């Protein structure tokens, strides 16, 4: 009889642990593998990052978004996970926040007339690509050589500017497409 009680107790602990892990995975954190070198040298192909989720998955709730702690609290130079129009998830760096005035000029990115200070030896590109979308299906703002970032949108760029699918191709990214913030790099593959 004691063995059955002990087994039931361990089963209950295991069940509670599984519930906590499922809750954590669905609502708090997500592990994401980095594919490609668009964030090189910060993140390499094969890196595993821990992402703090900004809101509940929409498939589990009927509301459009339910933020855990209010606003996303995204700041310049944060690494964020976002979803593109085709459903792909990408990790990029926040370069411009809502209200910032950006300019791509002579290989430099200016934010509010100040050159962007970058930590690594990145080669900024001044080759933005204008995306043409039908007004009815527009979810991203087109990015031009200069402009003010409207409320609720972010300018996201890859660290490897010459080989990155980012705001220069996709346009300014709406806040509701941000899925979370990279809080920890768990694994960097040595090449």
C-alpha positions in Angstrom: 0.0 0.0 0.0 2.9 2.4 0.8 4.4 1.8 -2.6 1.2 2.8 -4.3 1.0 6.0 -2.3 4.6 6.8 -3.0 4.1 6.1 -6.8 0.9 8.2 -6.8 2.8 11.1 -5.1 5.6 11.0 -7.7 3.0 10.7 -10.4 1.3 13.9 -9.1 4.7 15.7 -9.0 5.4 14.6 -12.5 1.9 15.7 -13.7 2.3 19.2 -12.0 5.8 19.6 -13.5 4.3 18.7 -17.0 1.6 21.3 -16.5 4.1 24.0 -15.5 6.3 23.2 -18.5 3.3 23.3 -20.9 2.2 26.6 -19.4 5.7 28.0 -19.7 6.1 26.9 -23.3 2.7 28.2 -24.4 2.6 31.5 -22.6 6.0 32.6 -21.3 9.1 31.4 -23.2 10.0 29.8 -26.5 13.2 28.2 -27.8 14.0 29.2 -31.3 16.8 28.0 -33.6 18.4 30.6 -35.8 18.6 29.6 -39.5 21.0 31.6 -41.8 23.5 34.2 -41.1 21.5 37.4 -41.2 22.3 38.2 -37.6 26.0 37.3 -37.9 28.2 37.9 -35.8 25.7 38.2 -32.9 23.9 35.0 -33.8 25.2 32.3 -36.1 23.4 29.7 -38.1 22.4 27.0 -35.5 22.3 29.3 -32.5 19.5 28.5 -30.0 17.8 31.5 -28.4 15.4 31.8 -25.5 12.5 34.2 -26.4 10.3 35.8 -23.8 6.8 35.9 -25.4 5.0 39.2 -25.5 1.5 37.9 -25.6 -0.7 34.8 -25.6 -0.9 32.8 -28.8 -3.9 34.0 -30.8 -5.0 30.4 -31.5 -5.9 29.9 -27.9 -7.9 33.1 -27.3 -10.5 35.0 -29.2 -9.1 38.5 -28.4 -6.6 39.9 -30.9 -3.8 40.1 -28.4 -3.4 39.8 -24.6 -0.1 41.2 -23.4 1.3 39.8 -20.1 2.5 43.1 -18.7 1.0 45.8 -20.9 3.1 47.2 -23.7 5.9 45.2 -25.3 8.6 47.3 -23.7 10.8 47.0 -26.8 13.8 49.3 -26.9 16.4 50.2 -29.5 19.1 47.5 -30.1 16.9 44.7 -28.6 16.8 41.4 -30.5 13.2 40.5 -31.2 11.3 37.6 -32.8 8.6 38.7 -35.2 6.2 37.1 -37.7 6.2 38.1 -41.4 3.1 38.2 -43.6 3.7 34.7 -44.8 3.9 33.3 -41.2 7.7 33.0 -41.1 9.4 33.8 -37.8 12.6 35.9 -37.9 14.9 37.4 -35.3 16.2 40.9 -36.0 17.5 44.0 -34.1 15.3 47.0 -33.3 16.9 50.0 -34.9 14.1 52.5 -34.9 11.2 52.9 -32.5 7.8 54.7 -33.0 8.4 58.4 -33.5 12.0 58.1 -34.6 13.1 59.8 -37.9 15.4 57.5 -39.9 17.7 58.1 -42.8 19.7 55.7 -44.9 22.7 57.8 -46.1 26.1 56.9 -47.5 26.2 53.5 -45.9 25.1 54.8 -42.5 21.8 54.7 -40.7 20.8 57.9 -38.9 18.2 57.9 -36.2 16.9 61.4 -35.4 19.9 62.8 -37.3 22.4 60.9 -35.2 24.5 58.0 -36.8 23.6 54.7 -35.3 26.3 53.5 -33.0 26.8 49.8 -33.6 28.9 47.6 -31.4 30.2 45.2 -34.0 31.9 45.6 -37.3 28.7 45.6 -39.3 28.5 47.0 -42.8 25.3 49.1 -42.9 23.6 49.2 -46.2 21.8 52.1 -47.7 19.8 50.1 -50.2 16.2 49.9 -48.9 13.8 48.1 -51.1 10.3 49.5 -51.4 7.7 46.8 -51.0 4.5 47.3 -53.0 1.3 46.0 -51.4 -2.3 46.6 -52.2 -3.7 49.1 -49.6 -6.4 46.6 -48.5 -3.8 43.9 -47.6 -1.1 46.2 -46.1 0.1 45.1 -42.7 3.6 46.6 -43.0 4.5 50.2 -43.8 6.8 50.6 -46.9 10.3 51.7 -46.0 11.9 54.5 -48.0 15.3 56.2 -47.8 14.0 58.4 -44.9 10.9 59.0 -42.9 9.3 59.1 -39.5 8.3 55.8 -37.9 4.5 55.9 -37.2 3.1 54.8 -33.8 2.9 51.1 -33.4 5.7 50.3 -35.9 9.4 49.4 -35.7 12.4 49.5 -38.0 14.1 46.1 -37.7 17.4 45.2 -39.4 19.7 42.2 -39.4 23.3 42.6 -38.1 24.7 41.2 -41.3 23.1 44.0 -43.3 24.3 42.8 -46.8 22.6 39.4 -46.3 19.4 40.0 -44.3 15.7 39.9 -45.0 14.5 42.8 -42.8 12.6 46.1 -42.8 14.4 47.2 -46.0 12.5 44.3 -47.7 9.5 43.9 -45.6 8.8 47.4 -44.5 8.3 48.7 -41.0 7.0 46.0 -38.7 3.8 46.5 -36.7 3.9 45.9 -33.0 1.3 43.2 -33.1 3.7 41.1 -35.3 6.3 41.1 -32.6 6.3 37.7 -30.9 8.9 38.2 -28.2 12.3 39.5 -27.1 15.5 37.4 -27.2 16.6 37.2 -23.6 19.3 34.6 -23.8 21.5 32.8 -26.3 21.8 29.2 -25.2 24.0 27.8 -27.9 26.4 29.1 -30.5 27.6 26.6 -33.1 31.4 26.9 -33.6 32.3 27.1 -37.2 
